[in-house]
Amino acid sequence: MATSTVVARKAAYLFLTLCVGALIAFGAFRLYEEFGPAKISVEAIPFGLPAGSSVQRGDAPDLDAGVVKLPVQTQAELRRAVELARGGNAQAAYEIFDAIVLVYPDVPMAMWGEVNTLFEIPDLDDLQRERLALLVGKLQGLFPNSGLSVYLDSRKAYLSGNSSSALEMARIASEKAPVLYETRLWYAKLLFANSRLAQASAECRTAVSLSAGSDPRAYELLAQLYHDQGVIDSCTALVEYALSQYPADAELLLLQGFLMEYQGRFDAAEKIYRRILAFRPDFEKANAAVASLGEKSPPGPGTGVALSPRDRAQVACEILEPLVEKYPENMPLREALGLAYMKGRDFERARTQFREIAARDPDYPDIQQRIQEASVTKPVPVAKNNGLADDLNRAVDSLRVAMGPATKHDFTTMLGHYLVRYGATPGEFFKSYAVGNFRPVKTNVWQESFYVDPYKHTYTVVFDSLNHFREVHVSVFDSSSGSHHLGVAPEIFTRLLKQNSRISGIGNSTGETDCGDGNVIDAAVWETQDNFEILARFVGKPAEVRMVRFDKEALPAGLKLCDYIPYLNEY
């Protein structure tokens, strides 16, 4: 009896001890939650950390303090400056931040934004350097010995050329203030520069999550990291997603162009590079990409050397050339050789193969499209300058047009792509396009001319007898050209064909057609539900290209290619 009582008492003590221990542990956990290091949980952001991941706050200050007290308009300007900085426009962002700080000198967010934009401007003038030193000192005085302060020391060390110290201080800053995403992004950049790609990728993903995907720079860097590690599939997926969020980001578009080149899609890649240069003409990376089109090699893991698409195409050509010579009647084999020439950017020989197929089998599938592709991409070498006469012709054209009304055309309105519906009245047309740029040619016909080096453009707008907009005639002439027809599309036709393809999409090539009376034309046509366009060159007139855009309902039925010659030559 006594023994059982002792055992029961011990069991009760043990149970009581376990209960007290559990209560103590729970209380300690709650105390840790209340007073221990603070954490934040990140949301599910594509290419960021896994959903629900926690990041310690550390000693990161509340930079938003004081922002809500600013006037609503100033808050909007502050947000605009942040967006400009994230989009890579550091100079414009700096000017807005600086204006805000001058009026509200005690707002940490404005000072923080100005300091970071100054760090990104490549060549600071003396005033900007003094401004940077002043603001860095003020921020470090507000947040001494913090991760933010160490981050600023890292940036200063990097500016002074001490990259190793900058890297170590960036590591310390990211440990002291893990939730400060600018610190994580800066650390990732330095890791990338030191070829520590795996660590840099982890920091980038953290920066993506901490910024909630609102900073394209994190996507740019992570995509570049995937690219340089040879993880092309991940890079492609990331670039596609990021461009859906930031469609005009130059760095992401550049990578997209690289990825197109790796697939042998050179024309698509070139269009991307040209698009970048359209809104950032001084972007050297895009200029370099155009200059090296077809020569880039996809990065591979390890130290192996990857062949460029041009090198791989050369191998294919060396295999196919003797086979085509041995079996000249094998059209698929000949087409494969032409495509290999295309991938190697030897467009002259590609076009020769495709034309041979067309001559032997005019109904061969898509052969006219192949001829057009080879023609579009290959410019004839620029003709040599024929001396003073060419220079005078060009100068006279330029002066003649400059003396007329000022005319401005953006890309979408070139080649007569006026954004006015067919059937509009002259009043409706000239609400969109200044009548002062046009001169009346005859009843219901208006014409404008302008010069875009090296070409003179003349666009003629035609209204029907009821005074409804019906068609546009285009004539583009290079008065300095001294080239002669060499059997391939001259530069002016090639350039304008590519330009119109970027506006209207890829057209259908007609090939060269002999229409009699010495008229041999090479053309491309575009057709939609309400629009018909034909762009043509006349063989023997290499300096001139003509085009007509019609209201499709106004065209007579059953027109053939040669029937368009009177329209092409009308104005």
C-alpha positions in Angstrom: 0.0 0.0 0.0 2.8 2.4 1.0 4.8 1.5 -2.1 1.9 2.3 -4.4 1.3 5.6 -2.7 5.0 6.6 -3.2 4.8 5.7 -6.9 1.6 7.7 -7.4 3.2 10.7 -5.6 6.3 10.5 -7.9 4.1 10.3 -11.0 2.1 13.3 -9.8 5.3 15.2 -9.2 6.6 14.3 -12.7 3.4 15.3 -14.4 3.4 18.6 -12.4 7.0 19.2 -13.4 6.2 18.6 -17.1 3.3 21.0 -16.9 5.3 23.7 -15.3 8.1 23.2 -17.8 5.7 23.5 -20.7 4.2 26.7 -19.2 7.7 28.1 -18.8 8.7 27.2 -22.3 5.4 28.8 -23.7 6.0 31.9 -21.6 9.6 32.1 -22.8 8.5 31.8 -26.4 5.9 34.5 -25.9 8.5 36.8 -24.3 10.9 36.1 -27.2 8.1 36.9 -29.7 7.4 40.1 -27.8 10.9 41.3 -27.0 13.2 39.2 -29.1 14.5 40.0 -32.6 11.6 41.1 -34.8 10.9 39.3 -38.1 8.8 39.9 -41.1 7.2 37.2 -43.3 7.5 37.7 -47.0 4.6 37.2 -49.5 4.7 34.8 -52.4 6.6 36.8 -55.1 7.7 35.0 -58.3 11.4 34.3 -58.2 11.6 35.5 -54.6 11.9 33.5 -51.4 9.4 30.7 -50.6 6.0 32.0 -49.3 6.0 32.4 -45.6 9.8 32.8 -45.2 10.8 35.0 -42.4 13.5 37.7 -42.5 14.8 39.3 -39.3 14.4 43.0 -39.1 17.7 43.6 -37.3 18.5 47.3 -36.6 17.0 48.6 -39.9 15.4 52.0 -39.1 11.9 53.0 -40.0 12.7 55.2 -43.0 9.0 55.8 -43.7 8.8 57.9 -40.5 7.7 61.4 -41.3 6.5 60.6 -44.8 2.8 60.6 -43.9 3.2 64.2 -42.5 4.3 65.5 -45.9 1.7 67.2 -48.2 0.0 64.7 -50.5 1.6 66.2 -53.6 5.1 65.9 -52.0 4.3 62.2 -51.2 3.4 61.6 -54.8 6.7 63.3 -56.0 8.6 61.1 -53.5 7.0 58.0 -54.9 7.8 59.2 -58.5 11.4 59.7 -57.6 11.6 56.2 -56.1 10.2 54.7 -59.3 12.6 56.7 -61.5 15.5 55.5 -59.4 14.4 51.9 -59.7 13.9 52.3 -63.4 17.6 53.4 -63.8 17.0 57.1 -64.3 19.2 58.2 -61.4 19.8 61.8 -62.6 16.1 62.6 -62.8 15.4 60.9 -59.5 18.2 62.8 -57.8 16.8 66.1 -58.9 13.3 65.3 -57.3 14.9 63.9 -54.1 17.1 67.0 -53.8 14.2 69.4 -54.2 12.2 67.5 -51.5 15.2 67.4 -49.1 15.8 71.1 -49.4 12.2 71.8 -48.3 11.9 69.0 -45.8 15.5 68.3 -44.6 14.5 65.9 -41.7 12.7 63.2 -43.7 14.9 60.1 -43.7 13.3 58.5 -46.7 14.0 61.5 -48.9 17.7 61.7 -47.7 18.0 57.9 -48.2 16.7 58.1 -51.8 18.9 61.0 -52.7 22.0 59.3 -51.3 21.4 56.1 -53.3 20.8 58.0 -56.5 24.0 59.9 -56.1 25.8 56.6 -55.6 24.5 55.5 -59.0 25.4 58.6 -61.0 28.7 57.7 -62.7 30.5 61.1 -62.8 29.5 63.4 -59.9 30.4 67.0 -60.2 31.9 68.9 -57.2 28.5 70.1 -55.9 27.0 66.6 -56.0 30.1 65.1 -54.2 29.7 67.7 -51.5 26.0 67.0 -51.3 26.7 63.2 -51.0 29.2 63.7 -48.2 26.8 65.9 -46.3 23.8 63.5 -46.5 25.9 60.4 -45.7 27.2 62.2 -42.6 23.7 63.2 -41.6 22.2 59.7 -42.1 25.1 58.1 -40.2 24.5 60.6 -37.4 20.9 59.7 -37.2 21.5 55.9 -37.2 25.0 55.4 -35.8 26.6 51.9 -35.7 23.6 50.5 -37.6 23.5 48.3 -40.7 22.4 51.3 -42.7 25.6 53.2 -41.5 27.8 50.2 -42.5 26.1 50.0 -45.9 27.0 53.7 -46.5 30.6 52.9 -45.5 30.6 50.1 -48.0 29.4 52.3 -50.8 32.0 54.9 -49.9 34.7 52.3 -49.9 33.7 51.1 -53.3 33.8 54.6 -54.7 37.3 55.0 -53.4 38.4 51.8 -55.2 38.6 49.4 -52.2 36.2 46.7 -53.5 37.4 44.0 -51.0 36.5 46.3 -48.0 33.3 47.2 -49.7 32.3 43.5 -50.0 33.1 42.8 -46.3 31.2 45.8 -45.1 28.2 44.9 -47.3 28.2 41.5 -45.7 28.2 43.0 -42.2 25.4 45.5 -43.2 23.2 42.7 -44.5 23.6 40.8 -41.2 22.9 43.8 -39.1 19.9 45.0 -41.1 18.7 42.0 -43.0 15.3 43.5 -43.9 16.9 46.5 -45.7 16.6 45.4 -49.3 18.9 48.0 -50.8 21.6 46.5 -48.6 20.8 43.0 -49.9 20.8 44.1 -53.5 24.1 45.9 -53.1 25.7 42.9 -51.4 24.4 40.7 -54.4 26.1 43.1 -56.9 29.4 42.8 -55.1 29.1 39.0 -54.8 28.4 38.9 -58.5 31.4 41.0 -59.3 33.5 38.5 -57.3 32.1 35.5 -59.2 30.3 34.2 -56.1 27.2 33.5 -58.2 25.3 31.1 -55.9 25.5 33.5 -53.0 24.6 36.4 -55.2 21.5 34.6 -56.5 20.3 34.0 -52.9 20.7 37.6 -52.0 18.9 38.7 -55.2 15.9 36.4 -54.4 15.8 38.0 -50.9 15.8 41.5 -52.5 13.0 40.5 -54.8 10.9 39.4 -51.8 11.8 42.3 -49.6 10.9 44.8 -52.4 7.7 42.8 -53.1 8.8 42.6 -56.7 8.6 46.4 -57.1 12.2 47.0 -58.1 13.2 45.8 -61.6 16.9 46.0 -60.7 16.6 42.9 -58.6 15.1 41.0 -61.6 17.8 42.4 -63.9 20.6 41.1 -61.6 19.0 37.7 -60.9 18.4 37.2 -64.7 22.0 38.1 -65.4 23.2 35.7 -62.7 21.1 32.8 -64.2 22.5 33.7 -67.6 26.1 33.7 -66.5 25.7 30.4 -64.7 24.4 28.9 -67.9 20.9 28.3 -66.5 19.2 29.5 -69.7 15.8 28.0 -69.0 15.5 29.8 -65.6 16.9 33.0 -67.2 14.3 32.8 -70.0 11.4 32.3 -67.6 12.6 35.1 -65.4 13.0 37.5 -68.3 9.6 36.7 -69.7 7.9 37.3 -66.3 9.9 40.5 -65.5 9.2 42.0 -68.9 5.5 41.5 -68.3 5.9 43.7 -65.3 8.5 46.1 -66.7 8.1 46.0 -70.5 10.5 48.9 -71.3 13.4 47.8 -69.1 16.5 48.0 -71.3 18.6 45.5 -69.4 15.9 42.8 -69.4 15.2 43.5 -73.1 18.9 43.1 -73.9 18.9 39.7 -72.2 15.9 38.8 -74.2 17.7 39.7 -77.4 20.7 37.4 -76.3 18.3 34.5 -75.6 16.8 35.0 -79.1 20.2 34.9 -80.7 21.0 31.6 -78.9 18.0 30.2 -80.7 19.2 31.5 -84.0 16.4 34.0 -84.2 18.6 36.9 -85.3 16.0 39.1 -86.9 13.9 39.0 -83.7 17.0 39.8 -81.6 17.9 42.7 -83.9 14.3 44.1 -83.5 14.7 44.0 -79.8 18.0 45.8 -79.9 16.6 48.5 -82.2 13.7 48.9 -79.9 16.0 49.6 -77.0 18.0 52.1 -79.0 14.7 53.8 -80.0 14.2 55.0 -76.5 17.8 54.8 -75.2 20.0 55.7 -78.2 23.1 56.1 -76.0 22.8 52.6 -74.5 26.2 51.2 -75.4 25.3 47.6 -74.6 22.6 47.6 -77.2 24.9 49.2 -79.8 27.5 46.5 -79.1 24.8 43.8 -79.3 23.8 45.0 -82.8 27.5 45.1 -83.9 28.0 41.5 -82.7 24.7 40.0 -84.0 25.1 36.3 -84.6 28.4 36.0 -82.8 27.3 35.5 -79.3 27.7 32.2 -77.5 25.4 30.9 -74.8 27.3 30.6 -71.5 27.8 27.0 -70.4 28.4 25.5 -66.9 32.0 24.9 -66.0 34.8 26.0 -68.3 33.6 24.5 -71.5 33.5 26.7 -74.6 30.2 26.9 -76.3 30.0 27.4 -80.1 28.2 30.6 -81.3 25.2 30.1 -83.6 27.4 31.3 -86.5 30.0 28.7 -85.7 27.4 25.9 -85.5 25.9 27.1 -88.8 29.3 26.9 -90.4 29.6 23.3 -89.3 26.2 22.6 -90.8 27.1 24.4 -94.1 30.3 22.3 -94.4 28.2 19.1 -94.2 25.3 20.2 -96.4 27.3 21.9 -99.3 28.8 18.7 -100.7 25.4 16.9 -100.3 23.6 19.6 -102.3 26.3 19.5 -105.0 25.8 15.7 -105.2 22.0 15.8 -105.1 21.0 19.2 -106.8 17.4 18.0 -107.3 16.8 17.5 -103.6 14.9 20.6 -102.7 14.5 20.0 -98.9 18.3 19.5 -98.8 18.8 22.7 -100.6 16.4 24.5 -98.3 18.3 23.2 -95.3 21.5 24.6 -96.7 19.8 28.0 -97.3 18.6 28.0 -93.7 22.1 27.2 -92.5 23.4 30.1 -94.5 20.7 32.3 -92.8 21.8 31.2 -89.3 25.4 32.0 -90.2 24.2 35.4 -91.6 25.4 34.7 -95.1 22.2 36.0 -96.6 23.5 36.4 -100.1 24.2 32.7 -100.5 21.0 31.8 -98.6 19.0 33.9 -101.1 20.8 32.1 -104.0 19.6 28.7 -102.7 16.1 29.8 -102.2 15.9 31.4 -105.6 17.2 28.2 -107.1 14.4 26.3 -105.4 11.8 28.8 -106.7 13.1 28.4 -110.2 13.0 24.6 -110.1 9.7 24.4 -108.1 7.6 27.6 -107.9 5.1 25.9 -105.7 7.6 24.8 -103.1 6.0 25.6 -99.6 6.9 29.1 -98.2 9.7 29.6 -100.7 8.7 33.2 -101.4 8.7 33.9 -97.7 12.2 32.5 -97.5 13.4 34.8 -100.3 11.9 37.7 -98.5 13.6 36.8 -95.2 17.0 36.6 -97.0 16.3 39.9 -98.7 15.1 41.8 -95.7 18.1 41.0 -93.6 20.9 41.6 -96.1 21.8 45.1 -96.9 24.0 45.8 -100.0 27.3 47.3 -99.0 26.9 51.1 -98.9 27.9 52.6 -102.1 31.1 54.6 -102.2 30.6 58.4 -102.1 30.8 59.8 -105.6 32.3 63.0 -104.4 31.1 66.6 -104.4 28.0 66.0 -106.6 26.5 63.5 -104.1 27.3 65.8 -101.2 25.6 68.7 -102.9 22.5 66.7 -103.8 22.1 65.6 -100.2 22.7 69.1 -98.9 20.2 70.6 -101.4 17.5 68.1 -100.4 18.1 68.8 -96.7 18.0 72.6 -97.2 14.9 72.4 -99.4 12.9 70.5 -96.9 14.3 72.4 -93.9 13.0 75.7 -95.5 9.4 74.3 -95.5 7.1 73.8 -92.6 8.5 71.9 -89.6 7.5 68.3 -89.8 7.8 65.7 -87.0 7.2 62.0 -87.4 7.5 59.4 -84.7 8.3 55.8 -85.7 4.6 54.8 -86.0 3.7 57.5 -88.5 6.7 56.9 -90.8 6.0 55.6 -94.4 2.6 57.3 -94.3 1.1 55.4 -91.4 -1.2 58.2 -90.4 -3.3 57.2 -87.4 -6.6 58.4 -89.0 -9.4 56.0 -90.0 -10.3 55.6 -93.6 -13.3 57.7 -94.6 -12.3 60.6 -92.4 -12.9 64.1 -93.7 -10.0 66.6 -94.2 -11.1 68.4 -91.1 -10.7 65.2 -89.0 -7.4 64.4 -90.7 -5.9 67.8 -90.1 -6.9 67.8 -86.4 -4.3 65.1 -86.0 -1.7 66.4 -88.5 -0.8 70.1 -88.9 -2.1 71.4 -92.2 0.9 73.7 -92.3 3.1 70.7 -93.0 1.2 69.9 -96.3 0.7 71.7 -99.5 -2.3 71.1 -101.9 -1.2 69.3 -105.1 -4.6 69.2 -106.7 -8.3 68.9 -105.7 -8.6 66.7 -102.6 -4.9 65.8 -102.7 -2.3 67.0 -100.1 1.4 66.4 -99.9 4.2 66.8 -97.4 7.9 66.3 -97.7 10.7 66.0 -95.2 14.3 64.9 -95.0 15.6 62.2 -92.6 19.2 61.6 -93.4 20.0 60.1 -95.9 16.5 60.0 -97.4 14.0 62.5 -98.7 10.4 61.4 -97.9 7.3 62.5 -99.8 3.9 61.5 -98.6 0.7 62.2 -100.6 -2.7 62.0 -98.9 -5.7 61.4 -101.3 -9.3 62.1 -100.5 -12.1 60.7 -102.8 -14.7 62.8 -104.6 -16.8 62.9 -101.5 -13.8 64.2 -99.6 -13.2 61.1 -97.5 -9.7 59.9 -96.7 -8.9 56.9 -99.0 -5.2 56.3 -99.7 -1.6 57.4 -99.0 1.3 57.4 -101.6 4.9 57.2 -100.4 8.1 58.0 -102.2 11.5 57.8 -100.6 14.6 58.8 -102.5 18.3 58.8 -101.7 19.7 61.6 -103.8 23.3 60.7 -102.9 23.1 57.0 -104.0 25.4 56.0 -106.8 24.8 52.2 -106.5 23.6 50.0 -109.3 21.3 47.0 -109.2 23.5 44.0 -108.4 20.8 41.3 -108.2 20.0 41.8 -104.5 17.8 44.3 -102.7 19.6 47.6 -102.4 20.0 49.2 -98.9 17.1 51.7 -99.2 14.6 49.0 -100.0 16.0 46.6 -97.3 15.9 49.3 -94.7 12.3 50.5 -95.4 11.0 46.9 -95.7 12.4 46.2 -92.3 10.9 49.4 -91.0 7.5 48.7 -92.3 7.7 45.1 -91.0 8.1 46.5 -87.5 5.0 48.6 -88.0 2.7 46.3 -90.0 4.2 42.9 -89.3 5.9 40.6 -91.8 4.5 41.0 -95.3 4.4 38.6 -98.2 7.2 38.8 -100.7 6.3 38.8 -104.4 9.8 38.3 -105.7 10.9 40.0 -108.9 8.2 40.3 -111.5 8.6 41.4 -115.1 5.6 43.6 -115.9 6.7 44.5 -119.4 7.8 47.9 -120.8 11.0 47.5 -118.8 9.2 47.5 -115.5 10.6 44.8 -113.2 9.4 45.2 -109.7 10.3 43.5 -106.4 7.7 44.1 -103.7 6.1 43.1 -100.4 2.4 43.3 -99.6 0.4 43.5 -96.4 -3.3 42.9 -96.2 -5.8 43.2 -93.3 -9.6 43.5 -93.1 -9.6 47.2 -94.0 -6.1 47.9 -95.2 -3.9 47.0 -98.2 -0.2 48.1 -98.5 2.4 47.5 -101.2 6.0 48.5 -100.9 8.0 48.2 -104.1 11.3 48.9 -105.8 11.8 49.1 -109.5 14.8 47.2 -110.7 17.2 49.7 -112.3 16.2 52.4 -109.8 18.2 51.5 -106.7 17.9 54.9 -105.0 14.1 55.0 -104.9 11.3 53.0 -103.1 7.6 53.6 -103.5 4.6 52.5 -101.4 0.8 52.8 -101.5 -1.6 52.3 -98.6 -5.2 51.8 -99.6 -8.6 51.6 -98.1 -9.3 48.1 -99.1 -12.9 48.8 -99.9 -11.8 51.4 -102.5 -9.7 49.0 -104.5 -11.1 47.5 -107.7 -11.6 43.8 -107.6 -9.2 41.3 -109.2 -6.0 43.5 -109.3 -2.8 41.7 -110.0 0.7 42.8 -109.0 1.5 44.7 -112.2 -1.8 46.5 -112.0 -0.5 48.5 -109.0 2.3 50.2 -111.0 0.1 53.2 -112.0 -0.8 53.7 -108.3 2.9 53.4 -107.3 4.0 56.0 -109.9 1.0 58.3 -109.5 2.7 60.8 -107.2 
